[in-house]
Amino acid sequence: MVYNIKNSKQLASLINYTNLNNLISESEMKEFLEKAKELNFHSVVVSPCYVPLAKEELKDTDIKVGSVIGFPLGFEDTESKVAAAKSLLEKGVDEFEVVINLSYLKDEKYGLLEDEIRQIKEVVGDKILKVIIETKALEDYQKANAAKVAENSGADYVKTSTGFVTPNHIFENVNDINIIQKHAPKIKIEIFGGINEYKFANQILTAGSDIIGSDQGYEIVKAYKELRENTQIKPKPITL
């Protein structure tokens, strides 16, 4: 089975268009947000300092604004992460992404991990909370335990990567999806990292990811749109 994408609009609705470049200028961020508006992605994901700009630029659209907590290393203390969540909530963020504390995970301090994620979920309430678990840095059993922790804590999604350390083959992504689905069947999945073309995006969705994160979202959708809209044939007349 192949995921049935009907048109470029549907494809864009399955992508969280991401720009977490720490060297980006305000004018470059505005260009990024214009691209997001052009194709109407599910969300944009931007750094905390650009949330107010994103909210202003996208106010007349349905595009959600996402941002990050403890990015990209996740080793801040719980109080700092909770405070960051409160600040983002006040700025109007719709979807929150927190990087899991990998040190706690390696030491199997599951109680501390669950408490941290639960506190953040209490802050964001009915807004979407994603837990980034950095699968490329983990053994399979650690991925399973991280997914279970996220589900037990009330998070809405497991996200597989910050983008700094990414699986380098579709089979690794499929393995991650299988592990998460088996050990945390209620939680949704976002695959992030290395998705730069439609065929790869389609494989990820077919494998069971609920949504895709990509800093190449615009290029993916534009290429697909051109493929669909520029495929033209001239049928010969039918004679009976």
Secondary structure by P-SEA (a helix, b strand, c coil): cccccccaaaaaaacccccccccccaaaaaaaaaaaaaccccbbbbcccaaaaaaaaaccccbbbbbccccccccccaaaaaaaaaaaaaacccbbbbbcaaaaaaacaaaaaaaaaaaaaaaacccbbbbbcccccccaaaaaaaaaaaaaacccbbbccccccccccaaaaaaaaaaaaaacccbbbbbbcccccaaaaaaaaaaccccccccaaaaaaaaaaaaaaabbbbbccccc
